[in-house]
Amino acid sequence: MKKLLLVKEIYIEGFRNLGHFLIEKYFKIFAWFSFILFFIVLYAFIYRLSTGFAFD
């Protein structure tokens, strides 16, 4: 839980006083898009490991 709060604080601090409204929204959307892509890759990797895929 402590790590989750630390990530939340880093996320909030990263976007504080960033500047223009559109730039702030763009980077927030880009950050969430990156998180989603990371979790899709993580899911695919775990799925491949659980089904016995041969990484040759």
C-alpha positions in Angstrom: 0.0 0.0 0.0 2.9 2.3 0.8 4.3 1.8 -2.7 1.0 2.6 -4.3 0.7 5.8 -2.4 4.3 6.7 -3.4 3.4 6.1 -7.1 0.3 8.2 -6.7 2.3 11.1 -5.1 4.9 10.9 -7.9 2.1 11.0 -10.5 0.5 14.0 -8.9 3.8 15.8 -8.4 4.8 15.2 -12.0 1.8 17.1 -13.3 1.7 19.9 -10.8 2.5 23.4 -12.4 3.2 21.8 -15.7 2.0 24.7 -17.8 -0.6 25.0 -20.5 -3.9 23.2 -20.0 -3.6 21.2 -23.3 0.0 20.1 -22.6 -1.1 18.9 -19.1 -4.1 16.9 -20.5 -1.9 15.4 -23.3 0.7 14.1 -20.9 -1.9 12.7 -18.5 -3.5 10.8 -21.4 -0.1 9.6 -22.6 0.7 8.4 -19.1 -2.5 6.4 -18.8 -2.1 5.0 -22.3 1.5 3.9 -21.4 0.2 2.2 -18.2 -2.5 0.4 -20.2 0.0 -0.8 -22.8 2.4 -2.0 -20.1 -0.3 -4.1 -18.4 -1.4 -5.6 -21.7 2.2 -6.7 -22.4 2.5 -8.0 -18.8 -0.8 -10.0 -19.3 0.4 -11.4 -22.6 3.7 -12.5 -21.0 2.1 -14.2 -18.0 -0.4 -15.8 -20.4 2.4 -17.2 -22.5 4.2 -18.5 -19.4 1.1 -20.2 -18.0 0.3 -22.0 -21.3 3.8 -23.4 -21.7 4.9 -21.3 -24.7 8.5 -22.3 -25.7 10.6 -19.1 -25.9 13.1 -20.4 -28.4 
